[in-house]
Amino acid sequence: MYKVLIVDDEPLVREYLKLHITSNHPDWEVAGEAMDGQEAWEMLQEIRVHLVITDIKMPVVDGLELCRRLSQAKNPPIILILSGFDEFSLAQEAIRFGVQSYLLKPVIFDELVEALTQVTAQLDRKFHEELAFLAMGKVSKESQAQVVKQFLKSLVSENSVEIKALYPLVFRLKVQLIETEGLIMVLDLDEDKLARKGIPYSDIPIFRFILNQMVDELSQENESEFVFLDEDQNTCVLVTGEDKNHIELKCRSLYDKVSSAMLSSTGITVSGALGTFESELFHLQGSHAKATRNLNHRLFSEEPALFRHCNEEIQLQRLAILDQTFTSIQFAILDQNEVAFLMAVKHYFENIRDLSALHVMKFGFYLVRKLSNGSLERKSEFLNNAYHHLQLAYRNPPESSTEAIMALFRELFDCLTKGGREEPVPENEQDIVSRVKAYIYSHYAEPLSLALLAEKMGITPGYLSNIFHKSMQESYIKFLTRVRMEQAAKLLKVHPPVKVYDVSERVGYVSVKHFSHVFKQFYNTPPGEYQEKHLAYDSKQV
């Protein structure tokens, strides 16, 4: 409830304002009335209000002087002044003292409504901001760091939904991500070294986690470095500094520390790349994109390094050919077109000359990694086979002849496409829906998601959603809710009575409040009243 003080030397005006506010604005309470500025000032020493509505011309102390005094007070209320047509210059002067707005006398009903609505909205925003600030103050440093990491990840991946949700939190945490300028540095394990050490494909995420943790620990001593993972699980660092030279020196220093630590602890090398310098936070996506592209220079290098943007024509041509080749290979994999796949590979090696057997293997691992984040993301078995095949070939690298390279990649194509396109589910749709319904009836008390049900049936969530809705004329979640509510109703009727919170838990709800809300929507009565009604009816029958 917001409080307002009305200040005017005309009793009729005070009475009109009081009557209007009391009758039409339930969020507001008239905390007091004053005949002049002095009386109002004295009252404000005793009570706290959110809004002062004051006339300008009054005896003893006028409204202008009252505005001046309030402007110097700590946490002053919002001020809304009343003025006549001949007092416009005074009203303008009052604005200098932080007056929110003014209304002309005689006060028009609609204008008063609009003014109070705006003040209410302003106070609501302030309240929510203060509440959020207090809440953020109680969040641990670890949680705050996670918010920043997730925000940076969403920023470089251009996830507008997450950016919109997380940016206000980062703003309230008062985290200064860029003061002058900064860039994104991307770090990643050299997969050819992982393969040489015999590390299986399924264990690669573990080593990427180790790299991320190591970078995080080594960068903690510097507050101007923020570590996060991007969507491809590359370790990224936002590095800021006084100028470009300072930033590059910091990047080099961190890269050298990480490379040395990773090599000594795991025997695996790390490559890195720098993006463009940016002075605007929301331009960091461009820096990340450039760093990711620059990281591909490692495919043409014998040794791991920290790669910067290179303007050499031959290097730029190689990156362009790499992009073109991968696009062709993606389409070839999707179409299971071996000829197109091998043509793309052949075109790549014909145009990028003087590559050793090591570079051939690096290109193979690059394909597996890129496809794991793209068209073959859900076919881990195919990717594992392809990686294992490359791993075996690495022990006895192929010759640099076109025939040997083509033979290697023909076998790689077979690994990547083994099993072919996903076959239609042999069961008919009605059988699948029947199995889903039976599973829901048996497990309604457990957490059930569409993804989990689809996994149990061996089909995709999208396909399950479509056939379930087509067969049942309702979504799976509505069906699940109906089953849970029907079971809850049965439990609420049993003797001896079961407590509502026990019923809630038995039908799969963690929150009793949420369960009660859903139950009331379903049966038009709260669960407690539903239980009392049926128990009373049963006792009468007895």
C-alpha positions, 0 to 999 in steps of 0.5 A: 500500500502506497501513502500520499500526503495532500497539501493545499490551503483549499479544503474543497480541493483536499476533499476532492483529491482524498475522495478520488484517491480513496475510491478509485485507487486501492493501492493508495492510502491518504496518510494525511492532509496539510493546509500549507508547506510548513504543516506538511514539512512537520508532518513529514518528519513524523510519517513516511509517504511515497507521494506528496501532492501539493499546491504552489501558492499557499500561506506560511510556506508555499509549495515551491519552498516545500519542494526545495526542502524535500529535494535536499532530504534523504530518500525524498517522496515523489512530488506532484504539484498543482498549479493554475494557468498563471503559475506556469513559470513557478511550476517550471521552477519546481521541476528543478527540485525533482518534481515528478509532474504537475496538474493544472487547476481545476484538476480534471479526473482523467488527468489525475488518474493518469498521473497516479497510474504513472507514479504507481508504475514508477514505485512498482519498478523501484520496489522490484529493483530494490527487491532484486538488489537485495536478493542479488546481494544474498547470492553467493560469489559462485552463483554470481560467477555462474550468471556471468558465465552463462550470460557471456555464453548466450552473448557469443551464441546470440541467444536472445532469450537468455540475453534478455533474461540474464543481462538485468542480473549482470547489470544489478550485480554491477559486473563491469565486463568491458571498461575500455576494450577487450577481446575473446580468446578461445582455447581448445585441446589438440585432438590429434594429441588426444588420439595419440595418447589413446584417449577414447572419444567418450572421455574427451569432454572430461579433458575439456572440463579439466582445461576449463577448470585450469583456465578458470583457476589461473585467471582468478588472480586477474579480475579483468578476465572472465572464463566461460564455455561456448556452445561447442564446449570451447573454453573462452576468456573475455580479456580486457585491459588498458589498451590493445598491447596490454590485452595481447600481453595478458592473453599471451601470459595466460595462454603460456601458463595454461599450455604449460600446466596442461602439458605437465599434468595431462601430456596434452597440448592446447591451441588458442586464438584471439578475436577482434578488439571490441569496445561494446559488450554486445559486439563480443559475438563478432570477436568470438566468431573471429577467434573460432575461425582463427583457431582453424589455423592450427589445421595447417600448423605443425605445433600448437600456438596462440593464433592471431588474425592473419592477413596473409592471402594464402592463410585466408584462402585456406580458411575459405576452402576449409569452410567451403569443404565442410559445407559440402561434406555436411550435405554429403553426409545428410544425403549419404552421398559417398561420391560427393563426400570424396569429391569435397575431400579431394578438392580440399587436399588438391587446393591446400598443398604441401600438407603432411600426414599429420595435417591429413589426420588433423583434418579428419579429427576436425570433421568429427568434431564439427559434425558432432556439433551439427548434423550428427549431434545425436549419433554418438555411436557413428562419431565414436566409430569415426574417431576410433578409426582415425585413432587407429590410422594415426598409429600408422599414418597414411601416405600423402598420395591421393589414393591413400588419403581417399581410402582413409576418408572412404572408410571414414565416410562408412563410419559416419554413415553406418546405419544410414538414415533413421528408419521409420518406427516399425510400430504403428502410432496407436501402439506407441501411444498405448505404450506411453499411456501405460507408462504414464499410468505406472509412473505418474508419481515420478518426474515425467518429461516428453524427452524421457517418454520419447527415450523410453519409446525409442523415438524423438520428442517431436514425433511423440508429441505429434502422434500423441496429440493426434491420437488423444486430441490433447497433449501428453502434459494435459493427459498426465495432469488428468491422470494425476488429478484423478489419482489425487481425487481417489486418495482424498476420498479414502479412510482414514484421510490422507494429508494433502501434502502427502497426496501431492507427493504421491501424485508427483508434485514437489510443491503443495501450493502448485498441486493445490492450484492445479487441483482447483483448476481441475475440480473447481475447488481446493483439495482440502475442501474437496476432501472435507466434502466427500468425507462428510458425505460418506459419514452421512451415508454410514 
